[in-house]
Amino acid sequence: MILQDSEFGEVVVRKNALARGVRFSVSTSGRLQMSVPKYTSSFLAKRFLAQNREMVRAKLPIKDPSLQRARDAKKKILMKKAKEYLPYRLEYWAKRYGYRYDKVRLSHANTRWGSCSSSGTISLNIGLMQVPEVLRDYVILHELAHLHHMDHSAEFWDEVGEHDPRYKNHRAKLKQFSPGV
Ligand SMILES: [Zn+2]
């Protein structure tokens, strides 16, 4: 579960069957994390946090919470925009070129713009809302082509090129952006 804390921003709470007490740590991205016993309610987790606030503040290297909060807010806005755009854009291209996918998922992974599973689920990164439309379309067409080729073979690129003749240029340009929010 995730607690929204006014001081620390998003606090990730992990329930651990073996934990007997509460442990605080910092994630690689500088967020506060708590490990709590299995049946801890969010009410109780909040109370543990309140009781340990001084200690957390003094001892843990948490990233500037205002930056973290700004990022949280940005992520929320991007997610909202993405929800209203990406599934429809995907559907548009799929219909236009006769692709059938199973479902679409919106992600906010730091490393990839999109993915396509063998079961036909296409994931699109909400960070796509921050890049020019032609590059967004390139990623969508790329993932759709994976429905026919689950690799990056010559046949795969041929298919991408059929729908996006400037894909090489788009692919290179996309490298100037990062999918992380
Ligand atoms: Zn690919």
Residues whose N, C-alpha, C, O or C-beta is under 5 A from the ligand:
A	BS01	ZN	none
